């Protein structure tokens, strides 16, 4: 995955292990593209590499707008943003935050 992003000239790539934070997947990868066209090209490259690797159920959302494209392969989700959209949503900050303890532990 990271090689495909590098090959597509994605910028500021961050991989986050979220296996212990959510049941949505094991890893989230966040990257930037320089323009709508570049974001779309990066997402296309990721989808192609995932298909070649044998992933069957790949969902892609946001391709028409090209500001934020999500490529969801189940255990890995790749978010490709234009830089200003990435800065606005700050997904890295949200997913790298420490897990909140169980509520029952807070009252003991």
N, C-alpha and C positions, 0 to 999 in steps of 0.2 A: 504494500500500500504506500509506504513512504517513498519507495523508489519511483512508483508511478507518479506521485505528486511532484517529486524532484524532476522527473522527465518532462512533466507538463509545465514546469517553471512556476509552480505554486510558490507563494511567498509566506513567510512567518508560520511555518507548519508546527503545530503542537499536537502531541498525542497524549491522551489522558486515560489512565486505567480507571474505569468506573464500575468494575465488577462488584465491588463491595458497597457501592452507593445506589445502584438501581438494578432492576431486573430487565431494563430495556436493552442492555447489551453489555459487552465486556470492555470495549474501547470506544472512545470518541476522538476523532481526528478533526482538527480545525485548521483551515488554511485560507489564504487570501488569494484572490485574482485581481489583476490590475483594472479590469473593465468587465462589462456584461459579457462580452464575447469571450474573454479569457476565463471568467468563472465558468461559463458553459463548456469551454474546451477542456478545462481541468476536470469537471464533473463527467464529461464524456469519457475521458481517459480512465478515470477511476472505475466507471461502470464497465468499460471494456476489460480492464485487468481483473475485476472481480468475476466477470463472466468466464474469462479464460481460466481462472483459478477454481472454477467449479461451483461458484455460488449461483443458486437457481432463483431465489426469491429476492430480487433487488428492486427496491422502490426508489424512485427519483422524484423529488418535488422541488418546484421553484425554477425549473429550467426556462420557462417562458419569460420570466422577469429578469433572470440573470443577476439578481442582487445577492441572493442567498439560495444556494442549491444544497439540498440534503440528499445524500446517497446512503440509503439504509440497506445494509446487507445482513441484518439480524444481529450478529455478534459485534459488528463494527458499523459505526455511523460516521460518515464523513460530511462535515459542513464546510462548504466553500463560499466565502463571502467577498463582496467588495469591501475594501478597508473601512469606509465610513459606516457601513451596516454592521460590520464585525465590532467596531468600537462601540456602537450604540447598544448592542445586545450583550456584549461581554460574557459570552458563554464560558470562556476559560475560567474566569473568576468564579462563576457559579459552580462549575463542576470540580474545581480544585479546592473549593471551600471544605472545611472539615465537616464530617458527618455529624448531624445533631444527635445527641444521646437519646436513648429511649426515654420518653416522658416519665415513665414510672421511676426511673433513676433520679430524676430531678427533685422528686418529692420525698426522698428518703433522708 
